[in-house]
Amino acid sequence: MTSSPLAELSTHVQDLLARVRGALTLSDLLADEPFIVGKRSILSSLQKSLGALAPEDRKEAGATLQEARRVVEEAFVERRRVLEALRRAQELEADRLDLGDVVVSQVRTPLAVGHPGIVAATQRELEDVFVAMGFTVSDGPEVESDWYNFEALNIPPAHPARGMWDTFYVDLGEPETVVLRTHTSPTQIHLMEEAVAAGTLPIHSVMPGRCYRRDTPDARHLAAFHQIEGLVVDRDITFADLAGVIETFTHAYFGADISSRLRPAFFPFTEPSAEFEITCTICRGDGCRTCSQTGWIELGGCGMLDPAVLEAVGIDGEQWSGFAFGFGIDRCAQMRHQIADMRALIDNDVRFLRQFS
Ligand code: FA5
């Protein structure tokens, strides 16, 4: 009696399953595929040998062999799935960037770093120009007594000139005795008082700072704005010195192509007084909405120190004379950068602000 070709089938199946498990990489498994489930597999040889069986035995042997093949093929497919996943993980690992601390900091969105606003930057530039001309820079309080903001500047209570400065009063002490300074001129008074007390005359100083007025904001005005005050107290100072400083400043800051002019004006604390205007940089003098079609923009006021002011701070007007000027820093920034409407300075629109970084 001939032995069945499937007598060793379970041993073969165990061998094949061991080969499947023994493949450690996908390429090893695929290289072995013909010998496990392909034409060169023992299972294929056994399939052929079934032809030698009697027809009545062939069917049952075929089913047994079919079941054995199913078990091996299932193990093969599962092993191939595991090894494919392993290879994919290895590929990803190889592609991964080494995001150590340094690399992470390089790919992170950079922090937006701020920069001085246009008005602050303009103030520094103006200080630099005046320092180069021999001035010192001084500071004064934003909240002032009525005396410093008005009276010492030759503007007594109820004087009509007070109408030039529409004032914010601070609710402190007697009504209407404490104000948000309407101009930087009160700092002149502080400086002169200190110099008299310390015996340090002469004075050549500029005083930048914030001022407040009940002005309705428009293309050239804000309710909180900035001025820079200038004060010279020395011997034999004349109006020509004042005009020379204004002219030198205009060309140093705005350039040789911008003209300045002085027009007679009135300020209670200077005599004679003048308004200081420059060519409108928006229209170059042709006339536009910003300069109210005049071609000129008023930057500030100036004049020779009034004897009444020198007397209020105890300076001998026979020995000393001087001049003062005060002009808008926001106005300067506006003219320097050709900003048609000053309100853009306080709108905080980052698209506008970034242009000046
Ligand atoms: C004064 O404030 C005087 N203290 C200037 C002065 C100083 C005269 C020393 C003589 C001697 P006036 O009110 O004109 O003057 O203001 C001067 C400048 O401040 C104006 O020309 C303008 O450039 C600026 N300015 C005034 N009001 C505003 C405002 N509401 N917004 C923006 N800038 C302003």
Boltz pocket constraint, residues with backbone or C-beta under 6 A from the ligand:
constraints:
  - pocket:
      binder: B
      contacts: [[A, 164], [A, 182], [A, 183], [A, 184], [A, 185], [A, 213], [A, 215], [A, 220], [A, 221], [A, 222], [A, 223], [A, 224], [A, 225], [A, 226], [A, 227], [A, 230], [A, 267], [A, 270], [A, 273], [A, 274], [A, 276], [A, 298], [A, 299], [A, 300], [A, 301], [A, 302], [A, 303], [A, 324], [A, 325], [A, 326], [A, 327], [A, 328], [A, 329], [A, 330], [A, 331]]
      max_distance: 6.0
